[in-house]
Amino acid sequence: MNNRLNYNPDVLSCLANLSNDEVLTPPQLANQVLDLLPQELFRSPDTKFLDPCTKSGVFLREIAKRLIVGLADVIPDLQERIDHIMHYQLYGIAITKLTSMMSRRSLYCSKDASGKYSISHFDDADGNIRYTDIKHTWVQGKCCYCGASQEVYDRGEDLESHAYEFIHTEDPNTLYNNMTFDVIIGNPPYQLGDGGNGASALPIYHTFIEQAKKLSPRYMAFIVPSRWLNGGRGLDDFRLRMLEDGKIRVLHDYFDSKECFSGVEIKGGVCYFLWEKDYKGDCDVYSHNQGNVKHSFRPLLEHGAEIFIRTEEQVSIFHKVISKTEEPLFDWLNAGRFFGFHTKINWTEGIKGEIQSADGGSFFPISKVKTKENGVKVYIHGGECWISKDNIPRNKERISSYKVLIPRSGNPGFGNTIIGKPKISEPDTCNSNTYMVAIPPSRIMYEVEATNLCSYIKTKFVRFLVATKTSTQSTPPDAFQFVPLQDFSKPWTDEELYKKYNLTDDEIAFIESMIRPME
């Protein structure tokens, strides 16, 4: 018989392959997460599950399948069993009106839980999958609950507000009259545009986890971007709370998000974890990279680190580097607004234009070429312009020094260059917020030293240590906290650095395989 006639694709698998702002979970991935839970939970008629950010309803549907099998001996009658599961064990909060209907269709086989096609009859159409049209609460242009930009999300009724009910309340217990949930599980929305330049966005997935903790579940299991483990805007406090409490029992970390979500790229990868309220100890860590899986059992916070170091090889190299107690290159790095400029440039007419100040409150005249008035070169995105020394708002005394500029926007993820290509900024030059500035804090840097520093930053060794510290596209100065300062009166090669820090052949091979060369 033709195998194609026997193929019955799961509609939720098809939906999960669509690129979406709120990434849908494939059924296979949902089941991998469910496998982390103690399976006796699916054999108890008292276990209660909540998905506080349901989209396709895949978690609730797959949980229902397991409960239907697990409760067969406890509730022999199939319809009674289904009614009990649907009414007393499974609950969801949809993120949009559309996903509420999709989730009910997945779980009840009908978007109307009170209709004749629902496999379990409810008195109202929602069943146990609720959706409420929530409004943001604006305070000084931001939502006080999720941080959304009023400029971006205060819009017409016909557009989705992305105000999610579960995180738009001080006390989520009120949503279910203080009901106790054994398991809270889901794949929350990852970010919201914050009104900044370009694709600037604010992470929000961590707020779902923080809210879930307030419900005091026995277990939590979430799929989120991996960047929270070692970076991410505004995630420092959340990261320390999660890593220090010792309650994450299992962590699956994927360097490439496409291994979980086909066709969807999430910079820095994705992960899912099992958090257990009554557990405290080391974690089973599974590192997934290009189809290879490495397992370790270790603490999520290494001594001397404030972030999770993602692989055992990184842990070993990290300890060898910090054992020398050298000063970090971070001490030489300054944020991109070091000279007082933002990235915004307005070209007015001919060779004339203006550059925005770092605080956004004013503009300074510039030109496309050097003129009598504008004698200081400014390195900007995509090129250069010229400005008067008198119009440099900050640190104008440092323009006489050589400097090294590092692009603030990097290329994260193993297999990439990690950071943008650094460049030398000669005397009588400065830069916009496109670049960080590397310069000794209290002295002039000369050409030889700048040249050697620039080549050092390009080494695989340095870029590997940056990748250990952060996995986000934004490369702030603290991304270089693990990178040690060297004697820059001489150039450095990877071979010299590997020897200095006593790296093994396996550790060297790991770095070489993970970091792309930089010309």
N, C-alpha and C positions, 0 to 999 in steps of 0.2 A: 504494500500500500504506500502511496506517496506520503512521505513524512510531513509535508506541508499541510495536509488535510488534518493531521493530528495536533498541529501547533495552535495553541490558544494563548496569545500574548496577554499578559497582565496589563490592564490599562494604566495602572499606577506606575509600572515600569516605563511605559511610553511617555507619560507625563513628566516623569523624573528626568528624562533625557532632554527636556526643553530648558534652554537657558532662561533663568528667571531671577529677579532681584531676591525673592524669597525661595531659596533652592529647595526643591521637592526631594523627598527621600525615596530612593529606590527600595522596593520590598526586600531585596536581598540584604541591603545595608541595614534596614530596620531590624531584620531578624538577627543579624550579627550583634547588634546592640542588645536585643532581648536575650541573646545567649549569655550575656554577662550576668544577668540576674540569677539568683538562686531559683532553680526550676520548681521548687516546691511551692513557690508563690502562685503558680498556675494550677495547683491542685487544691487550693483553698477557696471556698466560697466567700471568704471574708476579705480577701485582698482587694484593695481599691487602687485603681490606676488613674492618673491624670496626665493628659497631654495639654499643657497650657498655651500651646502655639500651633495647634493642628492646622495643616494645610490640605493635604490630600486625604487625611484620615488613615494613613498606612499603619501607623503605630497601633492605633486602636483596633483596626481590622486584624492585624497579625496577633495582637494580644488575645482578641476574641477567639481566634482559631485555636490558640493554645489552651485557653480556658475551656472551650467546648470539649476538647479531648481530655484535659486534666480533671474535669469535674464529672466525667461520665459515670463513675461509681457513686459519687456523692449525690448527684441529681440525675437519675437514670432517664427520665423523660426528656427527650430532646427539646421540645418547645419550652418546657418549664426551665430547663437549663439555660436556653438562650434568653428567656425573659429575665431570669435572675442576673445573668451576666450583663445584659444591656441596661437594666434598671439600677443595679446596685454595685456594679464593679467598674464600669468604664465611664469616664468623664473627659470632656474636651472643651477647650476654649478656642474658637476659630479666630484667625487673624484678620479675615475679611468676610463680607457677606457671601461672596462666591465660594470661598474655601469652606465656609460652614455647610453649604449645600453639598459640596464635593465630599466632605467628611461624612456627612449623614448618608450620602449615597454609598460610600465605601463600607460604612459600618452597618447601617440599617437596610441597605439595598433600596433606599428611597430617600429623597431629599426632604420628605415630609414624614417625620417619625409618627405622626398620628394618622397617616393615610393607609389605604388598604394594601399597599404594596410593601409596607414596612414589615420586616421579619419579626419585630416585636412592637406591640402597640403601645404608644404613649398618648397621654391626654392632650399634649401640645405638639406642635410641629417640630420644635427644636430637639425634643428628647433630652439627652444628657450632653448634647453638644451645643453650647451657647454661643451666641454672638450678639454683642451690644455695640451700637454705633457710638464710640467714645470720641470726645473732643479733647484736643490738647489744652493744657492749662498754661497760658503764656505769661511769662514773667521776664520783663526786659528783653523781649525778642526771642526767648527760648522756652521750650516746654519744661516745666519744673520737674516732670517725671522722667522723661526720656532724653531731654536735651535737643529735641528737634528744633530747627530754625523756623521761626514764624514767617519769615520772608519766603521760605520754600513751601511750607506745609499749611499755611493759613489760606486755604483756597476754596473754590466752589464746592457745593454739595455733590456735584457730579463726578468729582475726583476723589480718589482714595486718600484718606488723611494719614494712614499708617500710624494711627493712635491705637495701640494694642491694649486691650482691657486688662490683661494680667499685670502689666507693669505700670498702669495708670491708676494706681491706688496705693495708699500708704500701707494698708493691711489687706493682703490677699485672702486672709481667712474669712473676710466678710462675703466673698464671692460664693462660698459654699457653706455658709452658716457654721464655720469652724469644723467642718468635716475633716477627719484624719485620713490622709492618703499614705498608702504604703510605698508607692512608686510614683515618681514624677519623671516624665520622660518626654523628649522631643528634639526637634531641630528648629531652633528659633530663628527669626529674621536676624541678619548679621549686622546691618548698618543702616544709617539714615544720612542723607545729604545734609550738611550743616550750613550751607550758604556760603562756604568758602570758595577759594579759587578752584577752577577745574572740577575734578571729581572728588573734591574734599568731602570726607564722610566721617561720621561719628559711630563707633561701634555701639551696639545695643544688646548683643546676645548675652553679655554678662549680667545685664539687669534681670533677665528671665531667671538665671540661675540664682541670683541674690534673692529674688522674690520667692522662688521655690523653697529656698532654705527657711524662709519665714513660716512655711507650712509644716516644718519639722517632719518631713517624710523619712521613712527608713532607708530608702534608696533614691538616688537621682542618677539619671543617665541622659546625657545630652551630646548632640553632634554640633560642634562649633569650629570656627577657624582655629588653626594651631597657633596663630600669632599671639594669643593671650599667654602662652607658655613662656615667652621670652621677649615680648615687646608689645606694641599696640598702644595707640593713643588713649590716655586716660585709664589704663588698665593696671597700673602699678599696685594700687591698694587691693584690688580684686585678686590679682595674681598672688600676692603674698598671703592673703587670707586662705585662698584655695590650696596653695602649696605647703603652707605651714601647719594646717590642721591635721594632716596625715590621714585624711578620710577617703582619699581617692585610692581605691583598691586595685583598679585595673585601668590602664590607659593605652589606647591604640592611636598611634601618631603616624599620619600619612604625609610624607614630604610633597607628594603630588596629589592635588585634590581630584584629579581625573580618575584616580584609582577608586574613588568613592562615588563621584558624580561625573558620569561620562559627559565630556564636552563642556564642562564648567571649570574655569580656572579661578582658583582662589589663592592669591599670593600667600606663600608661606605654608600652604597645605591645610589639611583639616585633621581633626581628631575626635574621638568619642571616648567617654570615660564612665566608669561606675564609681559613684560616691556613696559611701555607706556610713550612716550616722553613728553606729556603734563600733566602728573600726578605727584603729589608729596604728599606723605602722608604715612599712615600706610598700612600694607599689610594683605590681607586675606591669612592666613597660614593654610594649610591642612596637618596634620601629619598622615602618613599612616604606621601602624605597625601591622603585622599579621592579616590583614583584618579589623582592627579597624581604624576609621578615626576620628581625633579630629580637630576641627576648632577653630581658634582664629584670632582676628584682632588686630595687634600689630606692633610696629616698628621692623625692622629687626636688629637693633643694640640697645641693652640694655645699659643703662648708666653703664660705668665701664667695658664694654666688647668691644673687637675689632673683635669679630666673631659673627656669628648668633647662638643663642642658640635654639636648635631645638624643644623643647617641653615646654609647659607652666609649667610643673612640674620642669623641669630643671631651668627655669627662676626664679621660686619662691625659690628654694633651693639655687641657685646662689646668690640671693640678701640677703638671710639669712646669708650665709657664709661671703660675703664681708662686711656686715654691722659691723662685729667685727674688721675689719681693722687689721687683723693679717698678719704677714710676710708670704710670700708664700714659699712652699717647693722648688720652682724653684730656690731660692737663694742658695740652697745647691747642686743643680744638675750641673754636668759638662758633656759636650759632650763626646762621647766614646773615643775620641783621647786624653783624659786627660793626659795619660802617654806617648803619642807620638807614638802609634802603630795603624796600619791599621788592617784589619781582615785577610789579606792574610798570610798563612803559607805554607812554602815549606819544606817537609821532604826529606832530601837528602839520608842518609844511616844510618842504625841502629837506634840509639836513637837521632841522630843529625838532626838539621833542621835550619830554619831561619824564622824570622818574619819581615814583611815589615813595614817600618816607616810610620808615618801618612801622610807625603808628597809624599810617593811612590818612593822616590829617593834612598833609601838604604835598606839593610836588616841587621838584627842583629842575631848572633848565638843563638840558643836555644837547649834545650834537652827535651826528653820526660820524663825524671826522674831528680830528684835533684842530682846535682853533686857538687864537690868541687868548680868548677868555677861558676856554675849556681845555686844560692841559693835563688832566688826570684821566687815565683810561679806566673804564668801569667794565668788568667782565659780567655780562648778562646772559640770560638764556638765549642760546643760538648765536652768540657773537659778542660784540663790544660796543660801547659808546664812550663819550667823553664828557667830563664835568669839571667845573671849577673847584679847586681845592677848598675855597671858602664855603662851598655848598655841600661839603661832606659833613653830615651831622655828628658822627661819632668817630673816635679813634683816628682822627686825621693824622696824628703824629706817627701812626704805624704804616702809612703808605710808603715811607722811605725804605722800608725793609722788604726783602724777599719774603714771599708767603707761598703756601701750597693750598690750592683750592680743591675741595672735594664736593662733587655734586650732591645735593641734598636728596635727590631722587635716585634710588639704587635699583638693582636688579636682583631681588632676593630669591632664595631657594637654591639648594644644591644643584649643581649642573650649570649654574649661571656665573656671571662675573661678580655678583653680590653687590658691589658698589659701582658707581659711575667712575669714569676715567679721571684721575686727578690731573691737575695742571699747575704749572709754576706761574705765580703772579709776581712780576718783577717790580722794582721800585717805581714809584709814581703811578701805581695802579691800586684799585680797590675792586669791590664786587657787590652785586645785588644779592638778594636772599636766595638766589638759585644755588649758591655754594656755601659750604662751611669754610672757615678760615683756619688753617694750621699755622701757628707761629709761636715761638717761645714767649711766655707771658711777660717777660720783663727785659728783653734785649732784642737787638737786631739779629736777623738771620741773613746769612750771606749766601751767595749763589751755590757754592759747593754743597753746603748743608741742605739747602732747599732741593737741589737736584737729587741728593741721596735720600732725603725724606720721601720725595715723590716716587722714586723707584722702589723704596721700601713698602709704601702703601700698595703698590701694584703687585707685590709678591702674593703667591697663593697662601703662604703662611698667615699673613695679615688678614687677608680677606676671609680665610677660614675662621679666624678668631672673631671677626665681625659677624659672620654667619652664626657662630655659636651664641652670640649675645642677642641678635635680633633677626627676625624673619619678615620684617615689614618693608614696604617699598621706601618709606621715609627713612633716611639715614641720619639721625641726630648725633651730636657729639658723643653721647653716652653709649652709642653702638660700638665705640672703640675702647671701652673700659677694660677689656681683656687684652688689648694690644699693648705690649711693653715698649717704652722708649728705648732707642738704641743710641750708640755713638754715631752721629751722622757726619763725622769728618771722613767717613769711608762709606762706600756703597755696600749693600747687603743683598745676598742672593738667597733663594730658598734653601739651597744646599747648606749654606753657612748657618742659616737659622735652624734647620733640622738638626744639625750637629750641635749647635749651642744648647738646644733644649732637649737633647738626648732622645729624640724620637726614634721609635722602632721602625723597622722596615714596613710592618703592617700599618702603623700610624701614618707614615709617609705615603704609602700607597692609597690610603683612605683619602688624605688631603688631595693628592694628585688626581684621584678619580672623581672628586666632588667639585673641584673648583676649576672653572674654565680659564685658560690663559688670558692675560690682558697685555696687549701690545703697548 
